[in-house]
Amino acid sequence: MTELRLMWRNTRMIVLCAISAALYAAVLVPFKVVPLIPGVTELRPANAIPIVCSFLFGPAAAWGAAIGNMIGDFFGGVGPGDIFGFLGNLFYGYVPYKVWQVIAAGESPVSRSPLTIAKYVFACLMASMLCADVVGWGDNLLALRPFSMLGNIIVFNNMLAAVVLAPFILLAVYPRVRKGRMTYEDVMPEIRRPARITALCGLAMMVAGIVGAWVIGNLISTGYWMPAFMPAGAIQPPYDRAMALLVSPFIILAAAGLALM
């Protein structure tokens, strides 16, 4: 994850970050009037932008997604949960290209082969679920909204944009950006990838953390499951203490795995 820090030393990456943030915010704001959960989230075709920018601009897209979402939040109401929205969108813009580096290094994301499409969907799903895990976990910790309500809608919203809209945008712009040598690999050639075995271990840790957080978060927030060792005070709605004790380790595991990639 060092590239998230190193990119701020590169003027062109900063410009690409600003472009990513501006594009994301510009499409987010008009759809604030189409809420799915009033005051919480809305129909977000803009969620295709971080996916597209991630494959193009790498770490610049991660910061752009976080900053663009923060700008959009100012138009829909700001609250303590927006801190987790910032982090969730940072991961949403960061995970796709990192996963792609591990499972499809050197391949074009606009290839139409069934295997490439499956890899693309997997990368987008991991990004969508980690974003949902972080935002749903954070809001449940603050006793604002249950994980099951917010987290699942975020996965649906993100994947809808990633599968329906993002491929067409990528198909139009990726070859041109690649030809113009403006991808993150061209702009930041100093980025060093970890050893293959390290990256694969990181991917396994990340997937386990993401899936574990999503499953446990849903079971706890709906009241369907609670381990017997939990104290009585932690098994009452809104289950914020149970969420802190049981879901937090999976979030940490996912972040640690991502750091190894």
C-alpha positions in Angstrom: 0.0 0.0 0.0 3.0 2.3 -0.1 1.9 3.6 -3.5 -1.0 5.4 -1.8 1.6 7.5 -0.1 4.2 7.7 -2.9 1.7 9.0 -5.4 1.6 12.3 -3.7 5.2 12.9 -4.8 4.1 12.6 -8.5 2.5 15.7 -10.0 0.8 13.7 -12.8 -0.7 11.3 -10.3 -2.1 14.2 -8.2 -3.7 15.5 -11.4 -5.2 12.1 -12.2 -6.5 12.0 -8.6 -8.2 15.3 -9.0 -9.7 14.2 -12.3 -11.0 11.0 -10.7 -12.5 12.9 -7.8 -14.1 15.5 -10.0 -15.7 12.9 -12.3 -17.0 10.9 -9.4 -18.5 13.9 -7.6 -20.0 15.3 -10.8 -22.0 12.2 -11.4 -22.8 11.5 -7.8 -24.4 14.8 -7.0 -27.3 14.8 -9.5 -28.5 11.4 -8.3 -28.8 12.6 -4.7 -32.5 13.2 -5.6 -33.0 9.4 -6.2 -32.6 7.9 -2.7 -32.7 4.2 -2.0 -32.5 4.9 1.8 -33.4 8.5 2.4 -30.5 10.4 3.9 -28.2 7.4 3.7 -27.7 6.2 0.1 -29.1 6.7 -3.3 -29.1 5.3 -6.8 -25.4 5.6 -7.8 -24.5 5.0 -11.4 -21.4 7.1 -10.5 -20.0 4.0 -8.8 -18.8 2.9 -12.2 -16.2 5.8 -12.1 -13.9 4.4 -9.4 -13.8 1.0 -11.1 -12.9 2.5 -14.4 -10.3 4.9 -12.9 -8.8 2.1 -10.8 -7.8 0.1 -13.8 -6.5 3.3 -15.5 -4.9 5.3 -12.7 -4.3 2.9 -9.8 -3.7 4.6 -6.4 -4.8 8.0 -7.8 -8.2 6.4 -8.4 -8.4 5.2 -4.8 -7.8 8.7 -3.4 -10.1 10.2 -6.1 -12.9 7.8 -5.0 -12.5 8.8 -1.4 -12.4 12.5 -2.0 -15.1 12.5 -4.7 -17.5 10.6 -2.3 -16.7 13.1 0.4 -17.6 16.0 -1.9 -20.9 14.2 -2.8 -21.7 13.7 0.9 -21.7 17.5 1.4 -24.7 17.6 -0.8 -26.6 14.9 1.0 -25.8 15.6 4.6 -22.6 15.2 6.6 -22.4 12.9 9.6 -19.9 10.8 11.6 -20.6 7.8 9.4 -18.9 9.7 6.5 -15.5 8.9 8.0 -16.2 5.2 7.1 -17.6 6.3 3.8 -14.3 7.9 3.0 -12.4 4.7 3.9 -14.8 2.4 2.2 -14.6 4.4 -1.1 -10.8 4.5 -0.7 -10.8 0.7 -0.8 -13.4 0.7 -3.5 -11.0 2.5 -5.8 -7.9 0.6 -4.6 -8.9 -3.0 -4.7 -9.8 -3.6 -8.4 -6.4 -2.9 -9.8 -4.6 -4.6 -6.9 -6.6 -7.8 -7.4 -6.0 -7.5 -11.1 -2.3 -7.3 -10.6 -2.4 -10.6 -8.8 -4.8 -12.7 -10.9 -4.4 -11.1 -14.3 -1.1 -9.4 -14.5 -0.4 -8.1 -18.0 -3.9 -8.8 -19.3 -6.2 -6.1 -20.6 -9.4 -5.6 -18.6 -11.3 -5.0 -21.8 -10.6 -8.5 -23.2 -13.9 -10.4 -23.9 -12.7 -13.9 -23.1 -14.8 -15.7 -20.5 -11.9 -16.1 -18.1 -11.0 -12.4 -18.3 -14.6 -11.4 -17.7 -14.7 -13.7 -14.6 -11.5 -12.1 -13.3 -13.0 -8.7 -13.8 -16.2 -9.6 -12.0 -14.2 -11.1 -9.1 -12.1 -7.9 -8.7 -15.2 -5.7 -8.7 -17.0 -8.0 -6.3 -14.1 -7.9 -3.8 -13.9 -4.1 -4.1 -17.7 -3.8 -3.6 -17.8 -6.1 -0.6 -14.9 -4.5 1.2 -16.4 -1.0 0.7 -19.7 -2.4 2.0 -18.0 -4.1 5.0 -16.2 -1.0 6.1 -19.2 1.3 5.7 -21.7 -1.1 7.2 -19.4 -2.1 10.0 -18.7 1.6 10.8 -22.3 2.7 10.8 -23.3 -0.2 13.0 -20.4 0.5 15.4 -21.8 4.1 15.8 -25.4 2.6 16.2 -26.5 4.6 13.2 -27.8 1.8 10.8 -27.6 -2.0 10.9 -24.9 -3.6 8.8 -27.5 -5.8 7.0 -29.4 -2.8 5.7 -26.6 -0.6 4.5 -23.9 -3.2 3.6 -26.1 -5.2 1.2 -27.4 -2.2 -0.6 -23.9 -0.9 -1.1 -22.8 -4.3 -2.7 -25.9 -4.2 -5.0 -25.3 -0.6 -6.0 -21.6 -1.0 -6.6 -21.9 -4.3 -8.6 -24.8 -2.9 -10.7 -22.6 0.0 -11.8 -19.4 -2.2 -12.1 -21.1 -4.8 -14.3 -23.6 -2.8 -16.3 -21.8 0.5 -16.9 -18.1 0.3 -16.2 -17.2 -2.3 -18.9 -18.6 0.0 -21.7 -16.7 3.0 -20.3 -13.5 0.9 -20.0 -13.9 -0.4 -23.6 -14.1 3.2 -24.8 -11.3 4.8 -22.8 -8.8 2.1 -21.8 -7.2 1.6 -25.2 -6.8 5.3 -25.7 -5.3 5.9 -22.2 -3.0 2.9 -22.7 -1.9 4.2 -26.1 -1.3 7.7 -24.6 0.9 6.1 -21.8 -1.2 7.6 -19.1 -2.0 4.5 -17.0 -0.6 4.3 -13.5 2.1 1.9 -14.7 3.4 4.4 -17.2 3.1 7.4 -14.8 4.6 5.6 -11.8 7.1 3.1 -13.1 8.7 3.0 -9.7 5.8 1.0 -8.2 7.3 -2.4 -7.2 5.1 -5.5 -7.0 5.7 -7.9 -4.1 6.9 -11.5 -4.7 4.2 -13.7 -6.2 3.8 -15.9 -3.2 3.4 -12.9 -0.9 0.8 -11.4 -3.2 -1.2 -14.7 -3.3 -1.1 -15.0 0.5 -2.3 -11.4 0.7 -5.1 -12.1 -1.7 -6.2 -15.2 0.3 -6.1 -13.1 3.5 -8.1 -10.3 1.9 -10.8 -12.6 0.5 -11.2 -14.4 3.8 -11.4 -11.1 5.7 -13.9 -9.6 3.2 -16.2 -12.7 3.1 -15.9 -13.3 6.8 -16.8 -9.7 7.7 -19.8 -9.7 5.3 -21.2 -13.0 6.6 -20.7 -12.3 10.3 -21.9 -8.7 9.9 -25.2 -9.8 8.3 -25.8 -12.6 10.8 -25.2 -10.4 13.9 -27.1 -7.3 12.7 -30.1 -9.4 11.8 -30.0 -11.2 15.1 -29.8 -14.6 13.4 -26.7 -15.7 15.2 -24.7 -14.7 18.2 -21.9 -16.8 19.8 -22.5 -18.2 23.2 -19.4 -16.6 24.8 -20.7 -13.0 24.1 -21.7 -11.1 27.3 -25.4 -10.4 27.8 -24.9 -6.6 27.2 -23.4 -7.3 23.7 -26.3 -9.3 22.3 -28.9 -6.6 22.3 -29.7 -4.3 19.4 -28.1 -2.4 17.8 -25.3 -5.0 18.3 -22.6 -2.4 18.2 -20.4 -4.2 20.8 -20.8 -7.5 19.1 -19.9 -5.9 15.8 -16.8 -4.4 17.3 -15.7 -7.8 18.8 -16.6 -10.1 16.0 -16.4 -8.2 12.7 -13.4 -5.9 13.4 -10.8 -8.8 13.2 -12.0 -9.7 9.7 -11.8 -6.0 8.6 -8.2 -6.0 10.0 -7.4 -9.3 8.2 -8.7 -7.9 4.9 -6.6 -4.7 5.3 -3.5 -6.7 6.2 -4.0 -9.0 3.2 -4.4 -5.9 0.9 -1.2 -4.5 2.3 0.7 -7.6 1.3 -0.5 -7.3 -2.3 
